[in-house]
């Protein structure tokens, strides 16, 4: 994710390897105070710092993420299903799987289910994911 953001901001100064202590937003800009005490004013601040986002907390307060009833899995595979030229949605019972062609013959795949919240162990996750979407066609199975 970070590399995509950096690539998209070529020619724009990006400061990496530090953390944000505070963020002050006004009508035209945002001033960031970094952990080392230095400050910088920007037109745009992107908070791509994960589920425990410091940027979100600084802007909105300590709001815990709320489960919406949907679970999503995302991946980029180094294959392109035959005939995939546009975004596709494959629909199932309480779930769907999307396929989207991206650069260099790769495919962005995303599965989404609606189910009660659960914590599933990492071990066996891929097998459970494959079972969940086993009824979908060959293009989904290949991803």
N, C-alpha and C positions, 0 to 999 in steps of 0.2 A: 504494500500500500504506500509506504513512504517513498519507494523508488518511483512509483507512478506519479505521485504528487510532485516530486523533485523534477522528473522529466517534463511534466506539464508546466512547470514554472521556470523553464530554462530562460536565462537572462534576468531573472528576478533574484535578488539576494535572499538566500535561505540560510537560517541559522540552525545548525544541528548540534546535538551533543550537550544540550543544556535543558533545564526545566524552568517552568514559569512559576513565579511567586505570586504575582498579581496581574490583573488585566483591567484597564480602565477604558471604557468605550465612551466616545462622544459622538456627535452627529456625523462627523466626517472621517474619523479614524479611530484606531485603538492603540493605546500605549501599553506595552508589555514590560513588566519588571521581571528580570530573570533572577535565578537563584544566586548568581554572583553579584547582584546589586546593580548591574547595568540595566539601562532602559532603552527602548527603541519604539518609535511610533510607526504604525503600518496602516495602509488602506484596508487590508484584509488580514485576519488571523484565522488560520485553519486549525481546528482541533481534531486531529486524527490520532488521538492518543488512547484509544481503546475504551472498553466497558467502564473502567474506573477513571474516566476522563477528568483531568485537572481543569482543562479549558471549560468543559460543561459545568463543573462545580463552581468555578470562578464566575461564570456568566449567569447561572441559574440557581445557585445554591446547592446544598447537599441533597439532591433528589435521587433516590434509588431507582434504577431501571425497573419497570413494571412488566411482568409477563403478560403478553397479549393473547396467549392461546395458540400461537404459531411458532413452529420450530423450523429453522432453515439450515440447509447445508449448501455450501458454495465451493466451487473448485474451478480450476482452469486445467483442461486436458490438452495434451499435445497431439490431438487428433481432430479431424473435422468430419462428422458424419456425411455421407454421400447425399447431396441435394440440399444441405443446410446453407442457405444464403441470407436468411433473415431470422429474427427472433421467432422461436417456436415455443408454444406452451402445450404440454401433454397433460391432460386432466384425468384425475382418478377420484376415488372416494376419499373425501377429506384431505386431499393432497393434490399437488401438481408438480411437474418437473419442467423447467425451462432450459432451452438451449439457445445460445447466442454466439454466432461466429465472431471471433476477435482476430487480432493480427497473427500473421505467420502460420496460418493453418490450425490455430488453436481454437478451442471452444470453451466458453464460459458456461458451466452447468450449475443449476441451482434447483434443489429439491425443497419443497415446503409442505409441512403437514400441520394439521390442526389437531391438537391433542392436549390432555392435561399436562401440566408442568411435571418434569421428572429430571432427575440427575442420573445420567447414564455413565457407566464407567468407560474409560478410553479403550480398554481391552475389548475387542469384539465389535467396536463401533462400525467399522467398514462392513462387516458381515450383516449387522442389523440394518444398516442403510440399504444394502443390496436387497435384503429380504423385503424391506418396506416398499421398494419400487420394482419388485420382481415382475409385476404384471404389466409393466410398461414395455413398449416396443424396443427393437434392436438398437436404435440410435441412443436411447437413454441407457440401455444396458452396456453399450460400448463405453460411454462416458464413465 
